[in-house]
Amino acid sequence: MGEEDTDARRLAKVIDHPIRSRIIDLLGEKGPLGWKELSTELGVKTGALYHHLDTLEGLVERDSSKKYSLTKSGRIVYSRTSESHTMAAVQRAALDMRREGASRRFAVSVFVPRTLLSYLTSSTNSAALVATTTSVALAVFSVWVGISPRLYFLRLSQGIISTVGGLTASLVVLMILGYASTRFALKSEVDLTSLAAGASISFLPVFAASVLTVIPQTAALLASSSIAYTLLLVFFQTWSSTLFGAGLSVASGVRIERTLVVSILILYATMIFMLVQGSLP
């Protein structure tokens, strides 16, 4: 309860000014507005408007067309305080923002777990252990189920050599693509052991998808609906790709926004290659 009160007091301090409160109401009512429109509506000078917009950082943002609009948190504040600016309304807004932030942090920790990967690969030995353990587990699972990965695509396979070979080749190709992209395009050194750990972990979602295909209920649904199967495939492949992007960021120290672009491009290139080869499932 103490933290919630603190959040409410901080929010109240930010919006407890007639100009800032009016900015939120204007953007909530009219949508994105340019600088001149805001200045005219508010009747304030340039310096003062800059100050108030800076204070509203996190609630108000400027888009590529240089218009100001409410962020997701700003829309929460507007919806809660548009009719009443009482402390109770501010507290409800702060609580909603806190919940929304917790949900976002949870989603990020699951789909782009850079912090977790940093911990798992904090030393060369731990990174090597993660890479080896995960790769062996995936190889055993592949042989047991009878599937062989082709990067982020899984195909039915027979024989230990073909199955393990497919996994090994996929990991090696993924590491080469990630290393080359980061080393030469982003101009950053890459720790190969951490990269191996991140690459192996990134295969977990597509293997999880294969588990769903053997559960009778989901298998029947996927067999009867190509749309459901495609959505499942895209979801787990994208998840795998974002995991690899997070691992690449840890291994290179490059900002995750840039490594995620690399990982998505690798996924697209893979899909095009598989399509040309006629190997898409």
N, C-alpha and C positions, 0 to 999 in steps of 0.2 A: 504494500500500500504506500510505503514511503517513496518508492521509485515512481509510482504513478503520480503522486502529489508533486514530485520534483519535475516530472515531464510536463504536468499541467501548468506549473508556475513558469517554466521556461517558455512554453507556448504562449501563455498569457502575456508575458513580457514582450514577446515579439509582436503580437497582434494588438496589444493594448495601446493603440495610437489611432486617432481618427483617420489619418492618411493611409496607414498600412491596412487598417480594417476596410477602408473604402477600396483600396486596390484589389483586395481579395474578392469583395462583393462585385466590383466592376468586371473582373475577369471571369468570375463565376456566372454572371448574368449575360455578358456579351461575348464571351469567348476571347480568343487572342486579340490583343490590341497593340498597335505600334507605339513608339515613344511619344510622338506628337499627340496621338489620340489620348494616351494616358495623361500627358501633361495638361492638355486642354480640359479634360474631364475633372482633373484634380485641382487645377489652378495653382500649381506649385512650380518653383524654379528648378532648373536643371540639377544643381547641387543637392537640393533636398530630395528630389526624386531618386537620384542615384543612391543616396543614403538609405532611403526606405526600401528600395528594391534589393540592395545588398543585405539589409537586415532580414528580408523575406527569403533569403537563399534557402532552398530546400522546399519552399512552398510555391515559389514563382520561378519560372525558367524562361529563357529566350530561345526561340527556335531558329532554324537556318534562314528564315525569311525576316529575322530580326523583330519578330513580334513576341510579346510577352504573354504567357499563359500559365495556368495553374498546373503544378505537378500532381501526382496521385495523392500525395499528402495534402497539398493545397486544396484539392477537391474535397477531401475528407473534412478539412477545416471549414470550407465553405458550406458544405451540406449540414454541418452541425451548428454553425454559428450564423447562418444567413438570416434566421428569424429572431435569434436572441444571442446577445454577446455576454451572457451571464457566465459566471465562473463554472457553473454546472455544465453549460454547453461546451466550454473550453475543456473541461475534464473529460467529457465524452469524446471529444475530438482527439485529445491526447491518447486516450485509451484505445481508440480505433486505429490511430497511427502506430501505436506500440504493437498491436496485434498484427497489423499489416506488415510491419517491419519484421516481426518474428517469423511470419509465414515466408517472407522473401528470403530471410537469412537461412531458414530451414531448406528451402528449395535450392538455394545456391550451394549449401553444404552438401547436398545430395548429388546435384548434377554437375557442379564445378567445384569439387572439394580441394581447392588449392592448399588450404591450411593443413588438411589431413595428409595430403601427399607430401607436403614439406616435412611433416613429422615422421612419416614412414620412411622417407629417404634422407633423413637428417645426417646420416653418415654413409660412407661407401659400403660398409658391411651391412647395415640395415637395408640399404637400397638393393644390394645384391641378394639378400635373403628374400625380400619381397618379390623381386623379379623371378628368382628361381622357384620359390614356393608357388607363386601364382601360375607360372608357365607349366610346371609339373602338374598342378591340379587341373589346369585346362586340358593338358594332353591326356590325362587319365580320363577325364570326363568325355573328351572327344572320342576316344577309343571305345568307352563303355556305351555311349549313345550311337556311335557310328556316323559321326559328322566330321567334316573337314572344313576349316575356315579358309576363305579366300578374301583376305583383309576383313572387312566387316560384313561379309556374306558367308552364310553357312550352307554347305552342300552335303548331301548324303555321300558317304564314302565307305569303302570296305578295305580292310587291311591296315595294320598298325603303321606301316611305312608311309602309306598315302595320307593317313589321318594326321600323324605327327609331323610329316613333311609339310603338309598344308599349313599347320599352325606355325611351324618354325619359319617357313618362307614368308608368311604374312607378317610375323613380328619383325623379321629382318627388313622387309620392304618398307614397313611403316616407320621403322627407326631411321632408315636411309632417307626417306622422304622428309621426315621431321627434322633430321639433322641438317640435310642440305638446305632446306627452306630457311631454317633459323640461322645457320652459319653464314650463308651467302646472301640471302635476301634481307634478313634482319641484322646481319653483322654482329652476331653474338656467339660466344663460346658455348658449348653444350656438354654437360656432364653425361657421358654415355651410360653409366650405371643407373643414374636416376632416370634417364630416358628409357632404358630397358624396363625399369619398374613401372613407369607411367604407361608405356606401350602395352605391357602385359595386363595391367589393371584395366586398361581401356577396353579390353575384349570381354570383360565380365557382363555388361549389359546384353550384348548379342547372344552370349551363351545363356543368359537368363531368359531371353526370348525363346530359345530353343526348348527350354523346359516347359514353357506354356503350350508349345505345340504337341506335347505328349500327354497333357492333361486331357482326359476325354471330353469334358465340357467345352474347353477353349479350342481343342482340336476340331471338334465338330463345327463350331462357329467359324473358325478360320477356313475350313474346307468349303463351307457354304457361301462365304463372302470374300471375294477378292479384295474388296475395299477394306474390310477389317484386317486382312492379312497385310495389305500394303501399309496401312496406318501403323500396325504393330511393328513392321519392319523399319519404317522411317523413324518412329519414335525411339526405338532401341539403338538404331544406327547413329542417330543424332546424339543420343546420350553417350554412346561410346566415343564419338568424335569430340564432344565437349570434355570428357574425361582425359582424352589424349591431349587436348589443348591445355588443360590444367597441368598435366604432367610435363608437357613441353615447357610451360612457363616456369615450373619449379627447376627443371633441368638446365634452363638457360638464363633465368633471371629476367627474362623479357616480360613486359606487362601482359597480363592474361588476355586483354582485349586483342592484342596483336597475334598471340599464338592461337587463339580461338579462330581467327580468320584463316590461319595456316591449316588448322585441323579440318575446318569445313571445306576448304579448297581441296584438300587431300581426299576427303570423302566424295566430293563431286567428281574428281578425277577418277576415283575408283569406280564410281557408278557408270561413268561414261565408258571406261575400259571394259567393264563387265558387260555392258550393253552391246558394245562393238563385237565382243567375243561371243555374244549370245549365251552368256553364262548367268544372266539374272534368273532368279527362281521364278 
